[in-house]
């Protein structure tokens, strides 16, 4: 009895497989879906590209505590609108200002203003991480300066 059940199960399985494979997969494809998928895939390939005139700025030698600022100019050289969502510096002494969540069309330019308060001593390097809808997702900028310490005043009464 067990053998008959096994044979019947095997015949049913073979019958099911042969019946379900009769339809050709190519007949099930809807032409409209193929067109919309193709256009969707092409649109996803279009990305903004953030091209900076410079990626680093050197303030040179500055006196400690002397505020500095520079502008990083960029152009969207891609083929989709560029949107900057964030810009952060490596410390609180450097503050970036940028066109937040403002679409920048392909071919258009913008700028990111960076303010540095002149803190630190000797060679100082700070990084600014710009987050945008580019393929990489982030861009790195750097500022540097040689900061001369303030002249030390001698202890004791002033004469």
HELIX and SHEET records of a PDB file:
HELIX    1   1 UNK A    2  UNK A   20  1                                  19    
HELIX    2   2 UNK A   25  UNK A   28  5                                   4    
HELIX    3   3 UNK A   31  UNK A   45  1                                  15    
SHEET    1   A 4 UNK A  50  UNK A  52  0                                        
SHEET    2   A 4 UNK A  68  UNK A  76 -1                                        
SHEET    3   A 4 UNK A 109  UNK A 116 -1                                        
SHEET    4   A 4 UNK A  94  UNK A  97 -1                                        
SHEET    1   B 4 UNK A  56  UNK A  63  0                                        
SHEET    2   B 4 UNK A 138  UNK A 148  1                                        
SHEET    3   B 4 UNK A 122  UNK A 132 -1                                        
SHEET    4   B 4 UNK A  84  UNK A  89 -1                                        
END                                                                             
